[in-house]
Amino acid sequence: MSTVSTERHDRVLIVRIEREERRNAINRETAEGIEAALNLLDDDPDLWVGIITGTPNIFCAGTDIRERADLRMPRGGEYGVIRRRRNKPLIAAVEGYALGGGFEIALACDLIVASATAQFGLPETKRGLVATSGALFRAPRALPINVARELLITGRTLDPERAKDLGVVNAVTAPGKALDEALVMAAEICESSPTSVSLSLKAIEALYADADADGWKVTDDAKESNDQNLWMVLGEAA
């Protein structure tokens, strides 16, 4: 059974991570599934907006470190989404925990809808690791710097109402309704010209291109220490 499924709603593509027995943690198969789904979104002219979501109880717990797999994909980078240069909007619909790489997936999207059950966190330092899928520079961009530091160095989580007040979450819904609200947002986007939407996203991306390049350099430097520590983490998890 595939760990990623897709569903079309008119011009909207829903991408579901479905590996709940492992808290929707990303392994190689799941990364390949996300890559294929987002390639479809990018390449099909009849699709204008994407939504990425998890299962009703959890969005994503990040990398499945037990598998120690290469999760860099040809077009999307980590998980098939983190470094993707998209020309169509992508909305994260979050139910339950979005931790580590799960939060980094949400930060890589253009909009975030969270249900009241959502919790966002970057617990890598608790395991002797560093966030290496964009959070080192995307979290300080999306959040006040002291809040970003708080998440990055304490392992604390951010509840959806605080996340909305701070501007990282666009809307908070009742439990189980994040996808419904994301579909409403997607329908509103589809009322606009897809060319204008694409040009707007590209302009925003261009504003941050130099900062992103610096951010990835810092992140890649941090990855070296992660690689040295990962075997110890795996031993503790065994």
C-alpha positions in Angstrom: 0.0 0.0 0.0 1.4 3.4 -1.0 2.3 5.8 1.8 1.2 8.9 -0.3 -2.1 9.3 -2.1 -3.5 12.0 -4.3 -7.0 13.3 -5.0 -8.2 15.9 -7.4 -10.8 18.5 -6.6 -11.4 20.4 -9.8 -8.2 22.4 -10.2 -6.8 21.4 -6.7 -4.6 18.4 -6.0 -4.7 17.0 -2.4 -1.5 15.1 -1.4 -1.9 12.9 1.7 0.9 11.4 3.7 -0.5 8.1 5.0 2.0 6.3 7.2 0.3 6.8 10.6 1.8 3.6 12.1 5.1 5.6 12.0 3.5 9.0 12.8 3.7 9.8 9.1 7.5 10.0 9.3 9.2 10.3 6.0 11.1 7.3 4.5 12.4 6.9 1.0 9.1 5.5 -0.4 7.2 8.5 1.1 9.6 11.0 -0.2 9.3 9.5 -3.6 5.6 9.6 -3.4 5.6 13.3 -2.4 8.0 14.0 -5.2 5.8 12.3 -7.8 2.7 14.1 -6.5 4.2 17.5 -6.6 5.7 16.9 -10.0 2.2 16.2 -11.2 1.0 19.4 -9.6 3.8 21.4 -11.3 3.4 19.8 -14.7 -0.4 19.4 -15.2 -1.8 22.7 -16.6 -5.2 21.7 -15.3 -4.0 21.8 -11.7 -3.6 25.3 -10.2 -3.2 24.7 -6.4 -1.8 21.9 -4.2 -2.7 20.9 -0.6 -0.4 18.7 1.4 -1.8 17.0 4.5 -1.4 14.0 6.7 -3.9 11.7 8.4 -6.7 12.8 10.8 -4.4 12.4 13.9 -1.0 13.6 12.7 0.5 15.7 10.0 4.1 14.5 10.0 6.8 13.7 12.5 9.7 14.4 10.2 12.4 12.0 9.0 12.1 8.3 9.9 15.7 8.1 11.2 15.6 4.3 11.7 15.8 3.8 7.9 18.7 6.2 7.4 17.6 6.7 3.8 18.6 9.4 1.3 15.5 11.6 1.2 16.8 14.1 -1.4 14.7 14.0 -4.5 15.7 15.3 -8.0 13.2 18.1 -8.3 12.1 18.8 -4.8 15.1 18.2 -2.6 14.4 16.8 0.9 11.1 14.9 1.1 10.4 16.0 -2.5 9.2 19.4 -1.3 11.7 21.3 0.9 13.9 22.8 -1.9 11.3 22.6 -4.7 11.0 25.7 -6.9 7.3 25.8 -7.4 5.2 28.0 -9.7 1.9 27.0 -8.1 0.7 27.6 -4.5 1.0 24.9 -2.0 -1.1 24.9 1.2 -0.3 22.8 4.3 -3.4 21.4 6.1 -2.2 20.4 9.6 -4.0 18.1 12.0 -2.0 17.0 15.1 1.7 17.1 15.4 4.0 18.8 12.8 7.4 18.1 14.3 10.9 18.4 13.0 10.8 17.8 9.2 7.0 17.9 9.4 7.1 21.5 10.5 9.7 22.2 7.9 7.3 20.8 5.2 4.7 23.3 6.5 7.3 26.1 6.4 8.1 25.2 2.8 4.5 25.8 1.8 2.9 29.2 0.9 0.0 29.0 3.4 -0.7 26.9 6.5 -4.1 25.9 7.9 -4.1 24.3 11.3 -6.8 22.6 13.3 -7.1 23.1 17.0 -5.3 19.8 17.5 -2.1 21.0 15.7 1.2 21.4 17.4 4.3 22.7 15.7 7.8 21.9 17.0 11.5 21.5 16.1 12.8 18.9 18.7 16.0 18.0 16.9 18.3 19.4 19.6 16.7 17.0 22.1 18.3 14.2 20.1 21.7 15.9 19.6 20.7 17.0 16.0 20.1 20.2 14.2 17.1 21.1 12.0 18.4 20.7 8.4 15.4 21.0 6.1 15.0 24.7 6.1 14.0 25.6 9.6 17.3 27.3 10.5 16.4 30.2 8.2 12.6 29.7 7.5 11.6 29.7 11.1 13.3 33.0 11.9 11.7 34.4 8.7 8.2 33.3 9.6 8.4 33.9 13.3 9.8 36.6 15.6 13.4 35.8 16.1 13.2 35.0 19.8 10.3 32.6 19.2 12.2 30.9 16.4 15.2 30.5 18.8 12.8 29.1 21.5 11.6 26.4 19.2 15.0 25.6 17.8 16.9 25.3 21.1 14.3 24.2 23.7 12.2 21.6 21.8 9.0 23.4 22.9 5.9 23.2 20.7 3.8 26.0 19.4 0.0 25.7 19.6 -2.1 26.8 16.6 -3.6 29.9 18.2 -0.2 31.3 19.1 1.1 30.3 15.7 -1.7 32.3 14.1 -1.2 35.3 16.4 2.5 35.3 15.4 1.7 35.1 11.7 3.0 31.6 10.7 -0.5 30.1 10.5 -3.1 31.6 8.2 -6.2 30.0 9.8 -7.2 27.8 12.7 -10.2 25.5 12.4 -12.1 23.0 14.6 -10.6 19.6 14.9 -10.8 17.6 11.6 -11.6 20.7 9.5 -8.1 21.9 8.4 -8.4 20.2 5.0 -11.9 21.7 4.5 -10.6 25.2 5.1 -7.6 24.6 2.9 -10.0 23.7 0.1 -11.9 26.9 0.7 -8.6 28.9 0.4 -7.6 26.9 -2.7 -11.0 27.7 -4.3 -10.4 31.4 -3.7 -6.9 31.2 -5.2 -8.5 29.5 -8.3 -10.7 32.6 -8.8 -7.5 34.5 -9.6 -5.5 34.3 -12.8 -3.0 31.4 -12.5 -0.4 33.4 -14.4 -0.8 36.3 -12.0 -0.6 34.0 -9.0 2.5 32.3 -10.4 4.2 35.6 -11.2 3.4 36.8 -7.7 5.0 33.7 -6.1 8.1 34.0 -8.3 8.5 37.7 -7.3 8.4 36.8 -3.6 10.8 33.9 -4.1 13.2 36.3 -5.9 13.2 38.7 -3.0 14.6 35.9 -0.7 16.8 34.1 -3.2 20.1 35.4 -1.8 19.0 34.9 1.8 17.9 31.3 0.9 21.3 30.6 -0.6 23.0 31.8 2.5 20.5 29.8 4.6 21.2 26.6 2.7 25.0 27.1 3.1 24.6 27.4 6.9 22.3 24.4 6.9 24.6 22.2 4.8 27.4 23.1 7.3 25.2 22.0 10.2 24.4 18.7 8.3 28.0 17.6 8.8 27.6 17.5 12.5 24.3 15.7 12.1 25.9 13.0 10.1 28.5 12.4 12.8 25.8 12.3 15.6 23.1 10.2 13.8 24.6 6.8 14.4 24.6 7.6 18.2 20.9 8.7 17.9 20.0 5.5 16.1 21.7 3.5 18.8 19.7 5.2 21.5 16.5 4.6 19.5 17.1 0.9 19.1 
